């Protein structure tokens, strides 16, 4: 009896795997492309800082404040944006987000003073609000939770990919276009790197589908397989209303955990060029190439951990281990700041840990949030967590101005990751390990 059941289930599982491979190949590469340029337009201010701070007379703290103001706009508009995505459809809303942020990002080329810098950083956050949690929500339409960690890890590979290719590109643009038509290199960088977001935003209208039933590239049988897998996966979810997501204590625990992880993530993305330059490197292109090294390590680590988490259907320790890796990496970077080689080794360890946490984290809240509560809850978690994107760069800039050293901020970042790891261990296995 057992043998016949197993042999009967094997073809069904093989067919299901084939269908989900088809879904992955259709959706995920395009979403990765979107996120590469989203992330590049969000954090290329870290490279612009190498020239822009002198041109505009920005202190370290002023730059940190401006970099962080992005997340205030992001925080305010995140939940409304995600609810709007659910109402009007992913295709239209993601396209709107990309086109709007492309226009705002290009406008940074016209910044002439500190106030304009602050205003545009806020507007960029408002424009981009909803993209990331919107994509996470979109993934719940297509993938059951036991397939989602790997998919989200693939999607979030865009962060290290943006670092690997975007950092050298930004450095090259700043060197190559310096003085062309009277513009500084950082102005050209903002303008040129905004164009892809506009083009991909238009393409989104024609490429993405709002859900499984509207996907013409799936047969009716394939649509049934995807919907049956998702229905089985979501049967345990209890939330359905917007306010259910806000009232759940588990949602606020998720906010704390994500906040701790984001502290480390944006320390890397906003300050990596400055960290590398502080070891004695002056050429912008060389800084870009060296800054890409930690992101290569992160790209490898986040996909290995994502595959392992899905295979074992285990989430907690797959989050705790990389968060502690990140803490160790930041601590070593604080001690080895005088050596370029040792600093890159430490930052690679930190990047591999910190950037691995984010994709694995999102398999936790999506395991228990359902219905409209998922749209609101995921946006709430992302918006509160991303307030660390404001705190982290401002904290680093303020401490650097006060102490003249990057060591103390590094230790604070390490402590944040340890707190996040401890909070993960308080979650219940039966909730997150599905």
RASUL-V93053 format. One record per residue. OMEGA is omega in whole degrees, -180 to 180 (999 if undefined). NEAR is the number of other C-alpha atoms within 8 Angstrom. D_FIRST is the distance of its C-alpha to the first C-alpha in whole Angstrom. Layout:
OMEGA/NEAR/D_FIRST + OMEGA/NEAR/D_FIRST
This chain:
180/4/0 + -178/5/4 + -179/6/5 + 179/7/5 + -179/8/6 + -179/8/9 + 178/8/10 + -178/8/11 + -175/8/12 + 178/8/14 + 179/8/17 + 179/8/17 + 179/8/18 + 179/8/21 + 179/8/22 + 179/10/23 + -180/8/24 + 179/8/27 + -179/11/28 + 172/10/29 + 178/8/31 + 179/8/33 + 179/10/33 + -176/10/35 + -180/8/37 + -169/8/38 + -167/9/39 + 180/12/39 + 180/10/42 + 178/8/44 + 176/10/44 + 179/13/45 + 178/9/48 + -174/11/49 + 176/12/48 + -177/12/50 + 172/13/53 + -176/11/53 + 179/11/53 + 180/12/56 + 179/13/58 + -169/8/57 + 179/10/58 + 174/13/60 + 176/10/63 + 176/13/62 + 179/13/64 + -179/11/67 + -177/9/68 + 177/10/69 + -171/10/72 + -178/11/72 + 178/12/72 + -178/8/76 + -177/7/77 + -180/9/76 + -178/8/77 + 171/12/74 + 177/8/73 + -180/10/70 + 180/14/69 + 176/11/70 + 179/13/68 + 177/14/65 + 180/13/66 + 178/11/66 + -177/13/63 + -178/15/61 + 173/13/63 + -172/15/60 + 173/14/57 + 174/12/60 + 179/14/60 + -178/17/56 + -175/15/55 + -172/9/57 + -175/11/56 + -178/15/52 + 177/14/51 + -179/8/53 + -178/10/52 + 176/15/48 + 177/11/48 + 178/10/50 + 180/14/47 + -177/9/45 + -174/6/47 + 179/8/49 + -175/10/46 + -175/13/45 + -178/12/47 + -172/11/50 + 178/11/50 + 176/13/49 + 178/14/52 + -180/9/55 + -175/14/54 + -179/15/54 + -180/13/57 + -178/11/59 + 176/12/58 + 179/14/60 + -179/10/63 + -179/12/63 + 178/13/62 + -179/13/65 + 177/11/68 + 178/12/68 + -176/11/70 + -179/6/73 + 180/8/72 + -179/7/76 + -176/7/76 + -178/10/74 + 177/6/73 + 178/9/72 + 180/12/70 + -177/11/68 + -178/8/68 + 176/12/66 + 177/13/64 + -179/14/63 + 178/11/63 + 177/14/60 + 178/15/58 + -179/14/59 + -175/11/58 + -178/13/55 + 177/14/53 + -177/16/50 + -175/10/49 + 178/7/47 + 176/11/45 + 178/14/45 + 177/9/43 + 177/11/40 + 179/11/40 + 179/9/40 + 178/10/37 + 177/11/35 + -170/9/35 + -173/12/33 + 171/12/31 + -171/11/28 + -177/12/30 + 173/8/27 + -167/9/29 + -178/13/32 + 180/16/34 + -179/12/33 + -180/10/35 + 176/13/38 + 177/14/38 + 179/11/39 + -177/12/41 + 169/12/43 + 178/12/44 + -179/13/47 + 176/12/48 + 177/14/49 + 177/13/49 + 178/13/52 + -177/13/53 + -177/14/53 + -176/9/55 + -179/12/57 + 176/16/59 + 179/15/60 + 180/10/61 + 178/13/62 + -180/14/65 + 180/11/65 + -177/13/66 + 178/14/69 + -173/10/70 + -173/7/71 + 179/11/72 + 177/12/74 + -180/8/77 + -178/7/76 + 177/4/78 + 180/5/79 + 174/10/76 + -179/11/74 + -179/14/71 + 177/14/69 + 177/11/70 + -179/14/69 + 179/13/66 + -177/15/65 + -174/13/66 + -178/8/64 + 176/12/61 + -174/14/61 + -180/10/61 + 180/9/57 + 179/15/56 + -177/13/58 + -179/9/57 + 176/11/53 + 177/14/54 + -180/10/55 + -179/9/52 + -179/12/49 + -175/10/50 + -171/6/49 + -175/7/46 + 172/9/44 + -177/9/42 + -179/9/42 + -175/8/38 + -175/11/35 + -179/5/36 + -178/7/40 + -179/9/38 + -179/5/39 + 173/4/38 + 174/8/34 + 179/7/33 + 179/6/31 + -180/7/28 + 177/9/28 + 179/11/30 + -180/8/27 + -180/10/25 + -178/14/28 + 179/10/28 + 179/8/25 + -180/10/24 + 179/12/28 + 178/8/27 + -177/7/24 + -174/9/26 + -177/9/29 + -178/6/28 + -175/6/29 + -174/9/32 + -175/7/35 + 176/12/38 + -177/10/40 + -178/9/43 + -173/12/46 + 175/8/47 + 179/10/44 + -179/14/44 + -175/12/47 + -175/7/47 + 179/8/43 + -180/6/44 + 178/6/42 + -179/13/43 + 172/10/46 + 177/9/45 + 177/11/43 + -180/13/47 + -178/11/48 + -177/14/46 + 177/15/46 + -179/14/50 + -179/14/50 + -178/15/48 + 175/13/50 + -180/15/53 + -177/15/52 + -176/11/51 + 170/13/55 + 179/12/57 + -171/9/55 + -179/10/56 + -172/13/59 + -179/11/61 + 179/11/59 + 179/13/62 + 178/9/65 + -179/8/63 + 180/15/63 + -178/10/67 + 178/8/68 + 175/11/67 + 180/7/70 + -177/9/68 + -176/7/71 + -176/6/70 + -179/10/67 + 178/12/65 + 176/11/65 + 179/16/64 + -180/16/61 + -179/11/60 + 179/9/59 + -180/15/58 + -175/14/55 + 179/11/54 + -179/15/52 + 174/16/50 + 177/11/49 + -180/12/48 + -180/15/46 + 180/12/45 + -175/9/43 + -173/11/42 + 179/15/41 + 176/13/38 + 179/8/37 + 180/11/36 + 178/13/35 + -178/10/32 + -179/8/31 + 179/14/31 + -179/13/29 + -177/6/26 + -176/6/27 + 180/9/27 + -174/11/30 + -169/13/33 + -177/12/36 + 175/8/36 + 172/11/36 + -177/14/39 + -177/12/41 + 180/10/41 + 178/13/43 + 177/16/45 + 173/12/46 + 180/13/47 + 179/17/49 + 178/16/51 + -180/11/52 + 178/15/53 + 180/15/55 + 178/11/57 + 179/10/57 + 178/15/59 + -178/12/61 + -173/7/62 + -174/10/62 + -179/12/64 + -178/6/67 + 179/8/65 + -177/10/63 + -179/6/61 + 177/10/60 + 180/15/60 + 176/13/57 + -180/9/55 + 180/13/55 + 176/12/55 + 177/14/52 + 179/14/50 + -179/15/51 + 179/17/50 + 180/19/46 + -174/17/46 + -176/15/47 + 174/13/46 + -177/17/42 + -171/13/42 + -179/12/43 + 179/14/40 + 180/17/38 + -172/11/40 + 174/11/39 + 178/13/35 + -178/12/36 + 180/12/38 + 178/12/36 + -177/11/33 + 178/11/34 + 178/13/37 + 177/12/36 + 179/9/38 + 178/11/42 + 178/16/42 + 179/15/40 + -179/15/43 + -177/15/46 + 179/13/44 + 178/13/43 + 178/14/47 + 179/12/48 + -178/13/46 + -178/12/48 + 178/14/51 + 179/11/52 + -178/15/50 + 169/14/52 + 174/12/55 + 175/13/55 + 172/13/56 + -176/15/59 + -173/10/59 + -180/13/58 + 179/16/61 + 178/15/64 + -179/11/63 + 180/13/63 + -180/14/66 + 180/11/68 + 177/13/67 + 177/13/69 + -175/10/72 + -174/6/72 + -176/6/72 + -176/7/72 + 175/7/69 + -175/10/65 + -177/10/64 + 176/9/64 + 179/11/62 + -180/12/59 + 177/11/59 + 178/8/58 + 178/12/56 + 179/15/54 + 179/9/54 + -180/13/53 + 177/16/50 + 177/11/49 + 178/10/50 + 178/15/47 + 179/14/44 + 179/9/45 + 178/11/44 + -177/11/41 + 177/10/40 + 179/6/41 + -178/9/38 + -178/7/35 + -175/7/32 + 179/6/30 + -169/10/32 + -176/15/32 + 178/9/29 + 999/9/27
